Amino acid sequence: MGLAMKKDCQICGHTLDAQSEAYICVHECTFCKNCTEERGHICPNCSGELVRRPRTPLTAAAACPLG
């Protein structure tokens, strides 16, 4: 099962496409760079570490039915 590539920051609502710099925790809570940095890379939902979400290659993003 792949990552649930959420399309919006869960705090500010900023749109995050497959190439956006986004951060996730182990539960796939998703945040933009600014909201992540404001929270010291700690998820406000589970207190887990927020790490950079991998980017989908442009060719894969175009072919992905979820993206």
C-alpha positions in Angstrom: 0.0 0.0 0.0 1.4 3.4 -1.0 1.3 6.7 0.8 -2.0 8.5 1.0 -0.8 11.6 -0.8 -3.0 14.2 0.8 -3.5 17.4 -1.2 -3.8 20.0 1.5 -1.9 21.0 4.7 -3.9 19.9 7.6 -3.3 23.2 9.5 -3.4 26.1 7.0 -5.1 24.4 4.0 -2.3 25.2 1.6 -2.6 23.1 -1.6 0.1 20.4 -1.9 0.5 18.7 -5.2 2.8 15.7 -5.9 5.8 18.0 -6.3 5.2 20.2 -3.3 7.6 20.1 -0.3 5.4 18.5 2.3 6.0 16.7 5.6 4.3 13.6 7.1 4.3 11.6 10.3 3.9 7.8 10.6 0.1 8.2 10.4 0.5 10.3 7.2 -0.8 13.5 8.7 0.4 16.0 6.1 1.7 19.6 6.6 3.3 22.3 4.5 6.9 23.4 5.1 6.0 26.5 7.1 3.5 24.8 9.4 6.1 21.9 10.0 8.8 24.4 10.9 6.5 26.4 13.2 5.9 23.1 15.1 9.6 22.1 15.3 9.0 19.0 13.0 6.6 17.5 15.6 3.1 16.3 14.5 0.5 18.2 16.5 -1.9 15.2 16.2 0.3 12.4 17.5 3.5 14.1 18.7 5.5 12.0 16.1 8.4 13.2 14.0 7.5 15.0 10.8 9.7 14.0 7.9 9.8 15.1 4.3 7.2 13.4 2.1 8.8 11.7 -1.0 8.0 13.4 -4.2 6.3 11.5 -7.0 8.2 11.6 -10.3 6.3 13.8 -12.8 5.7 10.9 -15.2 4.3 8.7 -12.4 2.2 11.6 -11.0 0.6 12.1 -14.5 -0.3 8.4 -14.7 -1.5 8.0 -11.1 -5.3 7.7 -10.8 -5.1 9.2 -7.3 -2.9 12.1 -8.0 
